[in-house]
């Protein structure tokens, strides 16, 4: 699974992208099969917080194995938006550091 957090030219978090599933053989332990669910849960909670709590008009695309969220420039200074997205970023980074074979965490600046 790859998860990318992007910053705009002013170094504000602006979007996130996730794709892929943790592919594990039938004989793997349940511990590792939870990695994908944990990442998905964190990202879904962030989406819900942005949409339901802060009422951010997200540009969102979701299908099996992919999630793309982008929030307007006008919302990027909002401390609530920053708190929700940065908490998700920190949580995904932590999971990726614990399970680097299964989760790739990427931070980049928009082109």
Residue pairs with C-beta under 8 A, 6 or more apart in sequence:
1 18
1 19
1 20
1 21
1 22
1 35
1 36
1 39
1 102
1 103
1 104
2 17
2 18
2 19
2 20
2 103
2 104
2 106
3 16
3 17
3 18
3 39
3 43
3 92
3 96
3 103
3 104
3 105
3 106
4 16
4 17
4 18
4 106
4 107
4 108
5 13
5 15
5 16
5 85
5 89
5 92
5 105
5 106
5 107
5 108
6 13
6 14
6 15
6 16
6 17
6 107
6 108
6 109
6 110
7 13
7 14
7 107
7 108
7 109
7 110
8 14
8 73
8 76
8 109
8 110
9 109
9 110
10 76
11 109
12 76
12 77
12 82
13 76
13 82
13 85
13 86
13 89
14 70
14 71
14 73
14 76
14 110
15 68
15 69
15 70
15 71
15 110
16 43
16 46
16 67
16 68
16 69
16 85
16 88
16 89
17 66
17 67
17 68
17 69
18 39
18 40
18 43
18 66
18 67
18 68
19 65
19 66
19 67
20 65
21 36
21 65
22 32
22 33
22 35
22 36
22 102
22 103
24 32
24 33
24 102
32 99
32 102
35 95
35 99
35 102
35 103
36 102
38 95
39 92
39 95
39 103
40 67
42 88
42 91
42 92
42 95
43 67
43 69
43 88
43 92
44 67
45 88
46 69
46 84
46 85
46 87
46 88
47 58
47 60
47 67
47 69
49 84
50 56
50 58
50 69
50 71
50 81
50 84
50 85
51 58
53 80
53 84
54 75
54 78
54 80
54 81
54 84
56 71
56 72
56 75
56 78
56 81
57 71
57 72
58 69
58 70
58 71
59 68
59 69
59 70
59 71
60 67
60 68
60 69
60 70
61 67
61 68
62 68
71 81
71 85
75 81
76 82
89 107
92 103
92 105
93 105
95 103
95 105
96 103
96 104
96 105
97 105
